[in-house]
Amino acid sequence: MISRTNDFFKEWSVRTGLSQKDLTSIYQSMYDIIVESVNSEEESVTVLPKIGKLKVKTRAPYVGRNPGTQEKIMVPAQRRCHLSLNQSFKETLMNKK
């Protein structure tokens, strides 16, 4: 099991034959592309090949209540991110025992 970032890059390095430094650079580039794509619009869908889709939606502002005092409060608009897994990826995860 890979439980730390360093372990992830070590395993990736073993499987690809590339150095951890090169893989770190590649990963940072992928991260930057995803962040730019997600921040390019209010609502966006970014495809992560063989994994799924990263969807960003804007939740409208609404009136909520403080559960302790029952006072009405205005909750501002917020951007929310959701990862929808690819069907084949889900099946791979569910079939592992």
N, C-alpha and C positions, 0 to 999 in steps of 0.2 A: 504494500500500500504506500502511496506517495502522500505524505502528510506535510511536507515542507516544500517551499519554492525551490530550494537548492536540490532536493531529491528529484523534483520534476525535471529540472534542467540536466541533472546527471543522467537520468534515464533517457531523456530525449537525445542527449549527446551519444550515449551508447548505441541507441537504435539508428541514428542517422550518420554517425561517424564525423559529425561536425563538432567544433569546439564549443564549450559552454559560453564563451564570450560571444561567438558568432550567433548562437541561438538566442542569447539574451538580447542582442541587437535586433534580430528578426522579430522576436516577441514584442519588443518595444515598438517596432514599426507597425505590427499588426494592431497593437493597443491604440497607437496614435490614429490609425485609419478608422478604427471603430469609434473612437471618441469624436473625431471630426464628423463622421457620418451621423452619429446620434445627435450632435449639437447643431447640425446644419439646418434643421427645421424644427418647428414647434412639435409636430408629430411626425415620426419617421419609423421606417422599418429597415433594419440592417440585416442582411443575410450573412450568416456564418456558415459557410459550406460544410456539409455533412454533420452539422450540429443543430442548427435551427435558425430562428429569426429573433432578433432583439427588437422589440417594439417599444417605442416611447410615445406616450399619450399625455395630454394635458388634462388634468382633472379640474373642472370648473370650481370657482369659489362657492362656498356654501355656508349657511348658518348652522353652527353646532352648539352643543351645550356642555358646560363644565359639569362633569358628573358630581362633583362635591357640592357646588353651590347652585346648580341648575341655571346659572347665568348664561345668557345667549352670548356666543362669541362668533366672530367672523373668521372662518378658516380660508386663507388665501388660496389662489390657484396654485397647483403643484404639478410638476412633471413626474410621471411614474414610468418605471422601466419594467418590462416583463420579457422573459425568455421563453419562447415556444419551441420545444424540442422537435426536431425532425422525427417523423414516424419510424424510420429505420434505426435511428439512434435510441429512441425509446424502447423499441423491441430488443435491441442489443442489451440495454441496461436491464430489462425485465427478465431476459432469458438467462442471465448469469446467476448461478446459485453457488 
